[in-house]
Amino acid sequence: MTNSKKYRDRIYIIKDIILTLSEYGQLNQTSLFSFCGLNITKHKTILDNLEQNEMIQRIETVEGKRTITIFKVTSKGMAFCNEILEPFENLFPRGGHSNSKF
């Protein structure tokens, strides 16, 4: 593919967010989006949705006049990743290449 921007399905973005948080323990929003290759404006709703569904946890601390927002994956988020997202990606690998013989 010559185009440097590759489309990534929402399900894979969610998996990348959960796995990145599990790898690093906790990250601020800028680092999380940078590691996952996401755009804050375009993909913030995914982060909000994951928080509403208790897949990730938002922790805000105030340092002087700044509010620092840290995200952590929850046990529910890890279970979702292991029980649903991993099997999904095994059935439907990224890039559309299937291991199926059909």
C-alpha positions as CSV (number, residue, x, y, z in Angstrom):
1,M,0.0,0.0,0.0
2,T,1.6,3.3,-1.1
3,N,-0.7,5.4,1.0
4,S,1.0,6.2,4.4
5,K,-2.3,6.5,6.2
6,K,-3.9,3.1,6.8
7,Y,-7.5,2.6,7.8
8,R,-7.9,0.8,11.1
9,D,-11.2,-0.6,12.2
10,R,-12.6,0.7,15.5
11,I,-12.4,-2.7,17.1
12,Y,-8.6,-2.8,16.5
13,I,-8.2,0.8,17.8
14,I,-10.0,-0.3,21.0
15,K,-7.7,-3.4,21.3
16,D,-4.6,-1.2,20.7
17,I,-5.7,1.2,23.5
18,I,-6.3,-1.6,26.0
19,L,-3.1,-3.4,25.2
20,T,-1.0,-0.2,25.3
21,L,-2.4,0.7,28.7
22,S,-1.8,-2.8,30.0
23,E,1.8,-2.7,28.7
24,Y,2.6,0.7,30.3
25,G,0.4,0.5,33.3
26,Q,-0.9,4.0,33.0
27,L,-0.4,6.8,30.5
28,N,-1.6,10.4,30.0
29,Q,-3.8,11.1,27.1
30,T,-1.1,12.6,24.9
31,S,1.2,9.6,25.4
32,L,-1.6,7.1,24.9
33,F,-2.7,8.6,21.6
34,S,0.9,8.9,20.4
35,F,1.8,5.3,21.2
36,C,-1.4,4.1,19.5
37,G,-1.0,6.4,16.5
38,L,-4.3,8.1,17.0
39,N,-5.6,11.6,16.6
40,I,-6.9,13.2,19.9
41,T,-9.7,15.1,18.1
42,K,-10.8,12.3,15.9
43,H,-10.6,9.4,18.4
44,K,-11.4,11.0,21.8
45,T,-14.9,9.6,21.6
46,I,-13.5,6.1,21.6
47,L,-11.6,6.8,24.8
48,D,-14.8,8.4,26.4
49,N,-16.8,5.3,25.3
50,L,-14.3,2.9,26.9
51,E,-14.4,4.9,30.1
52,Q,-18.2,4.9,30.2
53,N,-18.2,1.1,29.7
54,E,-15.6,0.7,32.5
55,M,-13.0,-0.7,30.2
56,I,-10.5,2.0,31.2
57,Q,-10.3,4.3,34.2
58,R,-9.6,8.1,34.1
59,I,-7.7,9.6,37.0
60,E,-7.4,13.3,37.2
61,T,-4.9,15.1,39.5
62,V,-4.4,18.9,39.8
63,E,-0.8,20.2,39.8
64,G,-0.9,23.9,40.3
65,K,-3.1,25.3,37.5
66,R,-2.8,22.1,35.4
67,T,-5.0,19.1,35.5
68,I,-3.2,15.9,34.6
69,T,-5.4,13.1,33.2
70,I,-4.0,9.6,33.5
71,F,-5.7,6.5,32.0
72,K,-5.4,2.9,33.2
73,V,-7.0,-0.3,31.9
74,T,-9.5,-2.0,34.2
75,S,-9.8,-5.7,34.9
76,K,-13.1,-5.6,32.9
77,G,-11.2,-4.1,30.0
78,M,-8.5,-6.8,30.1
79,A,-11.2,-9.5,30.3
80,F,-12.9,-7.9,27.3
81,C,-9.7,-7.9,25.3
82,N,-8.8,-11.5,26.2
83,E,-12.2,-13.0,25.8
84,I,-13.6,-11.0,22.9
85,L,-11.0,-9.0,21.0
86,E,-8.3,-11.6,20.8
87,P,-10.6,-14.3,19.3
88,F,-12.1,-11.7,17.0
89,E,-8.7,-10.8,15.6
90,N,-7.8,-14.5,15.3
91,L,-10.9,-14.9,13.1
92,F,-10.6,-11.6,11.2
93,P,-6.9,-10.7,11.2
94,R,-5.9,-7.1,10.4
95,G,-5.4,-6.4,6.8
96,G,-8.1,-8.9,5.8
97,H,-5.9,-11.9,5.4
98,S,-7.6,-14.9,6.8
99,N,-6.0,-18.2,7.8
100,S,-9.2,-19.9,6.7
101,K,-9.1,-22.6,4.0
102,F,-12.6,-21.8,2.8
